[in-house]
Amino acid sequence: MKLLRDTWLMFVRYFLIFIGNPAWVIIGVIQPVLYLLLFAPLLKSLVHIPGFPPGGAYNVFVPGLLIQLGLFGASGVGFGLIDELRSGVIERFRVTPVSRLALLLGRAGRDLLTLLIQSLILLLLAIPFGLKPTLVGVVVMLGLVALIGLGMSSLAYAAALALKDENSYAPLVFTLSLPLLLLSGVLLPLQLAPQWLQDIGKINPLSYAVTAARDVFNGNGGSPDVWKGLAIMAALAIVGVAIGARRFSRAIA
């Protein structure tokens, strides 16, 4: 009960900060929208190539784009935490009885809300371009984004608490995010890649989320790949929260 109360209090705190500057929602959507406008049309000429997933260019690309939004949106949250470390906000939590796990979950809850709002905006913007979402597809897609956001934001906070400096945090985030993005099949389906690249991609957990997202958007909600993607993202979220909670406990001991 105390954990839930403390998590709610922390969520409200960061939610109020969020609504005080809602422009970040729009800023976070700008990059995916640019991909939607400037990159997705290039895929229309590839839909008939053997190996290209069924469903049309936008039903293939937009689900991957939402996974990318979850990855990049969550991996950048550590910058705000580093600013709080520098300004002494985290230090002041040492003298409070608030649960250390709640410090993580409250912030992560704000991050998930931001990602879900951005995902819905992107989905609505993609419909006029040719996206044909299903209700089940949207629900599962939002679930995948939420799990990715929870896992990645928790890991991002852990990294921020360990590094304590933007000059170290930024290169780490961008260096790790790029191979995760390229080896997930977000931009181009991995089915079009050479076999050795497909084999490497199987190590990337996000590739299973992309496959699951594309399946549900094409009416294959009962596919084993969907359940596999959800299970792997849930495992990632659990591991991320465990690591993040441990770092918060050490930082505010």
Secondary structure, 3 states (H helix, E strand, C coil): CHHHHHHHHHHHHHHHHHHCCCHHHHHHHHHHHHHHHHCHHHHHHHCCCCCCCCCCHHHHHHHHHHHHHHHHHHHCCHHHHHHHHHHCHHHHHHHCCCCHHHHHHHHHHHHHHHHHHHHHHHHHHHHHHCCCCCHHHHHHHHHHHHHHHHHHHHHHHHHHHHHCCHHHHHHHHHHHHHHHHHCCCCCCCHHHCCHHHHHHHCCCHHHHHHHHHHHHHCCCCCCHHHHHHHHHHHHHHHHHHHHHHHHHHHHCC
